[in-house]
Amino acid sequence: MDTIELLAPAGDLKRLKIALLYGADAVYIGGQQFSLRSRASNFSLEDIREGAAFAREHGKKVHVTVNMLPHEDDLGGLDDYVRALADAGVHALIVASPSIARRVKELAPSLEVHISTQHSTTNASAIRFWKEQGMDRVVLARECTLEEVRASCANAVLPVEVFIHGGMCISYSGRCVLSNHMTNRDANRGGCAQSCRWKYALYEGEREISDPDMRFSMSSKDLQAVRFIPALIEVGVSSLKIEGRMKSAYYIATVVHAYRMLIDEYAQTRMLNEERIAFYEEEIAKAENRPTGPGFYLGMPKAKDQLYGVNGAGVTQEYIADVLSYDERSQTALLQVRNHFHPHIDAEVFGPHTASTRFRIEEVCDLEGHKLDVLNQPMQLVRVKCAFPLEPHAMIRKVYDRSSRHVY
Ligand code: SF4
């Protein structure tokens, strides 16, 4: 089996490092210019340089989104920015606009150009077109079925990247003016306000015909493609992409960790039965707080794949602390508190090299050795006993009874 790339999102340097440490082969990030998701794009050129160096040290790659659809006034500074990205050591730019794609090839031939999903590529003929333009990879539209992915890959002349997890756009891969209309923020120039997820009432003339007690949204469930990973690997997809540059480090660690284990397991066993599918879906549910579905992989989404009212699924476990270090002699870990918890609870740790493992947190002490009754100061440093070593960068969750899904 050829090695398949697991591609993760990162909204800042910390999340970039977490994504790579937890098993992503590459991350995609946004800079401060020419990118969608402008609110998530807080990488300065200096951060990009540091992130690219970190990735290289670990044998991994950084892709940068330069995927806005620029109007004439937006193009100033493009040449300098492209040269600066090449100089920063990134591997590829993800581009939606043909004008930007062509300019990148002229200015920085060392950079790969990946055609963004914003371009809605849905077939092998379109992929051939991009090959003829000198491009290096195509991110298929999220609206492709599994059969269409298969057909595209069978005849593909370029590597194909597909989405496997995260938010879907109720419009055609971002080709939407809902946000422009409602908020004056251009979805295709980095400003999407996710207006489709707001609650709406439906009127016919002056008369409201929706239930006033049940406003509805126009959003879809998020994609979760655990059961499709073997098929996507077998049809020859080159890169599996997780959506979510605005997601937390904990979410990214959990989702990347689960898909990494899945891909590695499938590479060894070439099978994935229902029991293992349930295992990976449960792993992801520990951080996923939105309802998920198959996206378009099984065909046109049905009513059950949309979110008409409910927006939250609730996570099954709650992130409470990061592991900073572990002292073997005293069997004590130094933790940084992230969310409120009490001592004497069942917890679970997972990390870059640690599968999810349950243990009990008994006493928790501050750095002076005082026992604490409640942990309610985020970032506080504390010590806990643990009989087995906890690796740096591991994260700790509070374990909930499965019947009490924790809804935010
Ligand atoms: S408002 Fe919703 S449908 Fe429109 S671009 Fe944003 S996420 Fe997509």
Residues whose N, C-alpha, C, O or C-beta is under 5 A from the ligand:
A	BS01	SF4	M168 C169 I170 S171 G174 C176 L178 S179 A187 C192 Q194 S195 C196
